[in-house]
């Protein structure tokens, strides 16, 4: 339902864009990858290919002036991670190292303002340009965790006591699977043959929730999760370090840190301008 609403909103915005002059429109596709950054990310900085996933999308760009552009985009893909050195106390209070993972499909629609930093060539014809952009979007996600070879949706399990009312530390309701995201990024693009535009870009997203991975900095009591509607399964995902539930008396822990959740989408863009081709090709450098 959330995805249908997002798609309808995106198509509505596209309809508004089609009322502007056609020669100022560019329609294109994006093909690339996505990567998550959050509580389950490796502590070491750098690229981690095992956490990279395919992502793609569509965009429509409108340039009301030479340097400024307005773009609406739809992006689709997946984010995932596996933390091999997660730690939590077991039933005896001893710290145990284990592996924790998640994956989630993502559907994102955003609107962004672009600013071209400089041009090589004619901005109204064929050119090379670098640009930055910032905007806001809406994200639909649904984290799943794998245990014993089976993936389970994590939000319904309430792994951090959400909605139980047993502690003021717990959220009153389960987290929403749709959230606002802030979008910033940059890239380069080349326009040639009057109509074809090819580019490379990378953008970061700051999620309005800390639950992209179902992990936050909430202090959790194991028995509170255990007595919830999803009982043992929720408790296992909440704290896999516990092996003998009968020996648990009063076990509290924090599953993640205070860092927020981010994800990045980047890749190749290929677009085509709609309308009359340009005829002014001065070839000048413009800054």
C-alpha positions in Angstrom: 0.0 0.0 0.0 2.8 2.4 0.9 4.6 1.6 -2.4 1.4 2.3 -4.4 1.0 5.6 -2.7 4.6 6.6 -3.4 4.3 5.6 -7.0 1.1 7.6 -7.4 2.7 10.6 -5.9 5.7 10.3 -8.2 3.5 10.0 -11.3 1.5 13.0 -10.2 4.7 15.1 -10.0 5.7 13.9 -13.4 2.4 15.1 -14.7 3.1 18.5 -13.4 6.5 18.5 -15.1 5.0 17.7 -18.5 3.2 21.1 -18.5 6.5 23.0 -18.9 8.2 23.5 -22.2 9.3 20.2 -23.7 12.7 21.4 -24.9 13.8 21.9 -21.2 13.0 18.4 -20.1 15.3 15.4 -19.8 14.1 11.9 -19.2 16.5 9.2 -18.1 17.4 6.0 -16.3 20.0 5.2 -13.6 21.8 1.9 -13.2 24.2 1.3 -10.4 24.4 0.2 -6.8 23.4 0.9 -3.2 25.2 0.5 0.1 24.0 0.9 3.7 25.8 2.5 6.6 24.6 2.0 10.2 24.8 -0.1 13.3 25.6 -3.3 11.3 28.3 -1.7 9.1 32.0 -2.6 9.5 33.8 -0.2 11.8 36.7 0.1 9.3 36.2 2.8 6.8 36.3 1.8 3.1 34.4 0.0 0.4 32.9 -3.3 1.5 31.7 -5.2 -1.7 29.8 -7.7 0.3 27.4 -5.0 1.4 26.8 -3.6 -2.0 23.6 -4.3 -3.9 22.1 -3.4 -7.3 20.0 -0.3 -7.6 18.3 1.4 -10.5 15.7 4.0 -11.2 14.2 6.7 -13.4 14.4 10.5 -13.3 13.0 13.6 -15.0 15.1 16.8 -15.0 13.8 20.3 -15.7 16.2 23.1 -16.1 14.4 26.5 -15.8 17.8 28.4 -16.0 21.3 27.5 -17.2 22.8 26.5 -13.9 19.8 25.4 -11.9 17.8 22.2 -12.4 14.9 20.5 -10.7 14.8 16.7 -10.7 12.3 14.1 -9.6 13.6 10.5 -9.3 12.4 7.1 -8.4 15.0 4.6 -7.1 14.6 0.9 -6.4 17.0 -1.7 -5.0 18.1 -3.3 -1.8 20.3 -2.6 1.2 21.9 -5.2 3.4 24.7 -5.9 5.9 26.1 -8.6 8.1 28.0 -7.8 11.3 30.3 -10.6 12.1 31.6 -9.3 15.5 28.3 -8.3 17.2 28.4 -8.6 20.9 25.7 -9.1 23.6 25.4 -10.7 27.0 24.2 -14.3 27.2 22.0 -15.7 30.0 25.0 -15.7 32.4 25.8 -12.0 31.7 28.9 -13.0 29.7 29.7 -11.1 26.5 29.4 -13.3 23.5 30.4 -12.6 19.9 28.0 -13.6 17.2 26.8 -12.6 13.7 23.8 -10.4 13.0 22.4 -9.5 9.6 19.6 -7.8 7.7 18.4 -7.1 4.2 15.7 -4.8 3.0 14.2 -3.9 -0.4 14.0 -0.1 -0.8 11.6 2.1 -2.9 12.5 5.8 -2.9 11.0 8.8 -4.6 12.6 12.2 -4.2 12.7 15.7 -5.5 16.0 17.6 -5.6 17.4 21.0 -6.6 20.6 20.8 -8.8 23.3 23.4 -9.3 25.9 23.1 -12.0 29.3 24.1 -10.8 31.0 24.7 -14.2 30.8 23.9 -17.9 33.2 22.9 -20.6 31.4 23.6 -23.8 28.1 25.3 -24.5 25.5 25.0 -21.6 22.7 25.4 -24.1 24.2 22.7 -26.5 26.8 20.1 -26.0 28.8 20.3 -22.8 30.6 18.6 -19.9 29.3 19.8 -16.4 29.8 18.9 -12.8 26.9 19.5 -10.4 25.7 19.1 -6.8 22.2 18.4 -5.6 20.1 18.4 -2.4 16.5 17.5 -1.7 14.0 15.4 0.2 12.4 12.1 -0.5 10.2 9.3 0.9 11.5 5.8 1.5 9.6 2.5 1.8 11.6 -0.3 3.4 11.1 -3.6 5.2 14.0 -5.2 7.1 14.4 -9.0 7.2 16.8 -11.1 9.2 18.2 -14.5 8.4 18.4 -17.3 11.0 18.8 -21.0 10.3 18.6 -20.3 6.6 15.2 -18.6 6.8 14.5 -14.9 6.3 11.9 -13.3 8.6 10.4 -9.9 8.6 11.7 -8.1 11.6 9.3 -5.2 12.2 6.4 -7.4 13.3 8.6 -9.2 15.8 9.1 -6.0 17.9 12.6 -7.0 18.8 13.1 -3.9 21.0 9.9 -4.1 23.0 8.0 -1.6 20.8 4.4 -1.3 21.8 4.7 -3.5 24.9 4.2 -0.7 27.3 6.5 -2.4 29.8 9.1 0.3 29.9 9.1 4.1 29.1 12.3 3.4 27.1 10.3 1.4 24.5 8.6 3.1 21.5 4.8 3.2 22.0 4.2 1.5 18.6 6.3 -0.4 16.1 8.3 1.7 13.7 6.8 2.8 10.4 8.0 1.2 7.2 7.8 4.5 5.4 10.0 7.4 6.3 11.4 10.7 5.1 15.0 10.9 3.8 17.3 13.8 3.2 19.2 13.6 -0.1 22.6 15.2 -1.0 25.1 14.3 -3.7 26.9 15.3 -6.8 28.1 14.1 -10.2 29.2 14.9 -13.7 27.3 14.6 -16.9 28.1 15.0 -20.6 25.6 16.1 -23.3 26.4 15.3 -26.9 24.5 14.7 -30.2 22.2 17.5 -29.0 19.9 15.1 -27.1 21.9 12.4 -25.3 23.1 13.0 -21.7 25.4 10.5 -19.9 26.6 11.0 -16.4 28.0 9.5 -13.2 26.7 10.4 -9.7 26.7 9.5 -6.1 24.2 10.5 -3.5 23.8 10.0 0.3 20.5 9.5 2.1 20.0 10.2 5.8 17.0 8.2 6.9 14.4 9.7 9.3 14.4 6.5 11.3 17.1 4.5 13.0 15.4 1.2 12.1 16.5 0.5 8.5 18.3 -2.5 10.0 15.8 -3.1 12.9 18.6 -2.0 15.4 18.7 1.1 17.5 20.2 2.3 20.8 17.2 1.4 22.9 18.0 -0.4 26.2 16.1 -3.7 26.0 15.1 -6.3 28.7 15.2 -9.8 27.2 12.2 -11.0 29.2 10.1 -8.1 28.0 10.7 -9.2 24.4 10.2 -12.9 25.3 6.7 -12.4 26.7 5.5 -10.4 23.7 3.2 -11.8 21.0 6.1 -13.3 19.0 7.8 -14.8 22.1 10.9 -16.9 21.4 11.4 -16.0 17.8 11.5 -12.3 18.6 13.8 -12.9 21.6 16.2 -14.9 19.4 16.5 -12.1 16.9 16.7 -9.5 19.6 19.6 -11.3 21.4 21.1 -14.4 19.7 23.7 -14.7 22.4 21.1 -16.3 24.8 21.1 -20.1 24.5 19.3 -21.3 27.6 16.2 -19.1 28.1 15.3 -20.8 31.4 18.4 -19.3 33.0 17.6 -15.7 32.1 16.6 -13.7 35.2 17.2 -10.0 34.5 19.1 -9.4 31.3 19.3 -6.0 29.7 21.4 -4.8 26.7 21.7 -2.3 23.9 21.7 -3.8 20.4 23.2 -0.8 18.5 24.8 2.6 18.9 23.7 6.2 18.7 24.7 6.6 15.1 21.8 7.1 12.6 21.1 5.0 9.5 22.3 6.1 6.1 22.5 4.6 2.6 24.1 5.6 -0.6 23.0 5.2 -4.3 25.3 5.8 -7.2 25.8 4.8 -10.8 25.5 5.6 -14.4 22.7 7.9 -15.7 21.6 7.9 -19.3 19.1 10.5 -20.5 17.5 12.1 -23.5 16.3 15.6 -23.9 12.7 16.0 -25.1 11.9 18.6 -27.6 13.7 20.7 -30.2 17.5 20.2 -30.4 19.8 23.1 -29.7 21.8 24.8 -32.4 24.1 27.1 -30.5 27.5 25.4 -29.9 30.0 28.0 -29.0 32.4 25.6 -27.4 33.4 28.2 -24.7 34.5 27.4 -21.2 32.0 28.8 -18.7 32.6 29.0 -14.9 
